[in-house]
Each structure stands twice: as structure tokens, then as C-alpha cells.
Amino acid sequence: MLLSKYLYDYYGKKVILLIDEYDNPIIKAHENGHYNKAINFFKGFYKSTVKGNDYVEMVVMTGVLRVAKEGIFSELNNMEVHTVLEEGCRSGD
């Protein structure tokens, strides 16, 4: 949260936070028997970094697993899930 505040203070604009491959550390934790620890960590991470962060305009998350609106993301609101299979997201659309 501090980094987004520093960027906001410097530029005077809310930031767009990009979390690329959000699911990779969760998959790796599951493969190595640390799934519950990882889920607990990311619940807290997303809650403190995204929800209630007045310096963030929007968060874009990418990954191969579909974002579930339950579980680690249950605290977040206004989530939209988009896939490459949607109209307008495919090549040639």
C-alpha cells in the first residue's frame, strides 16, 4: 500500500495495479504442500493492498485459473472476470 501512496503523492494520480500471474504462487504452494499457508497469505495481501486502498484506481489481475469470486477474493468487491474467449477479446473481433 505504501508504494501506491508514494506514486500517488508524486504523480497526483491514482495508480493502476497490475498483478500478473496471480495464480502461479498458489499453484506452486499447492504442489509443495503449502496451499493453506499461501491462501491465508494472499487473503491478507489482497485485502490490505487492494481493498480500501485509496491510492489505487483499478487492479488488473492475470492468470490461467479463472478468478473465483469466493475464497481469497471474497473480500473484494466490483470484480469482473474476463476471458480470452469473450466476444471482442479474440483475434479478429
C-alpha positions in Angstrom: 0.0 0.0 0.0 2.9 2.4 0.7 4.2 2.1 -2.9 0.8 3.2 -4.3 0.7 6.1 -1.8 4.2 7.2 -2.8 3.3 7.1 -6.5 0.1 9.0 -5.9 1.9 11.6 -3.9 4.5 12.1 -6.6 2.2 12.0 -9.7 -1.0 13.2 -8.1 -3.0 10.4 -9.8 -4.3 7.1 -8.5 -2.3 4.1 -9.8 -3.4 1.1 -11.8 -2.1 -2.1 -10.1 -1.2 -5.0 -12.3 -0.8 -8.4 -10.7 0.5 -10.7 -13.4 0.1 -14.5 -13.0 -1.6 -14.1 -9.6 -2.3 -17.8 -9.6 1.3 -19.1 -10.1 2.4 -18.9 -6.4 -0.8 -20.5 -5.3 -0.3 -23.4 -7.7 3.3 -23.8 -6.6 2.3 -23.8 -3.0 -0.3 -26.4 -3.6 2.3 -28.6 -5.4 4.6 -28.3 -2.4 2.1 -28.9 0.4 1.7 -25.2 1.5 -1.7 -24.4 0.0 -3.4 -23.3 3.2 -0.4 -21.0 4.2 -0.4 -19.5 0.7 -4.2 -18.9 0.7 -4.0 -17.2 4.1 -1.2 -15.0 3.0 -2.9 -13.9 -0.2 -6.2 -13.2 1.5 -4.4 -10.8 3.8 -2.3 -9.4 0.9 -5.2 -8.7 -1.4 -7.3 -7.3 1.5 -4.5 -4.8 2.5 -3.2 -4.0 -1.0 -6.5 -3.7 -2.9 -9.5 -3.3 -0.7 -9.6 0.1 1.0 -6.5 1.4 -0.8 -7.5 5.0 -1.6 -4.5 5.4 -4.0 -5.5 2.6 -6.4 -7.8 3.4 -9.3 -8.1 -0.2 -10.7 -6.5 -3.6 -10.2 -5.9 -5.9 -13.2 -5.0 -9.5 -12.4 -3.9 -12.0 -14.9 -3.6 -15.8 -14.6 -4.5 -19.1 -16.2 -7.0 -20.1 -13.5 -10.4 -18.4 -13.5 -10.8 -15.9 -10.7 -13.3 -17.3 -8.2 -15.4 -14.6 -6.5 -15.2 -16.7 -3.4 -12.2 -17.8 -1.3 -9.2 -15.4 -1.3 -11.2 -12.8 -3.3 -14.3 -12.8 -1.2 -13.4 -9.5 0.5 -13.0 -7.7 -2.8 -16.0 -6.0 -4.5 -16.7 -4.8 -8.0 -14.8 -7.8 -9.6 -15.3 -8.5 -13.2 -14.0 -11.7 -14.8 -13.0 -11.6 -18.5 -11.6 -14.4 -20.6 -9.9 -14.6 -24.0 -13.0 -16.5 -25.2 -15.3 -13.4 -24.8 -16.6 -11.5 -27.8 -14.2 -8.7 -28.6 -11.3 -10.4 -26.9 -10.4 -12.8 -29.7 -8.1 -12.0 -32.6 -10.1 -10.6 -35.5 -13.0 -9.3 -33.3 
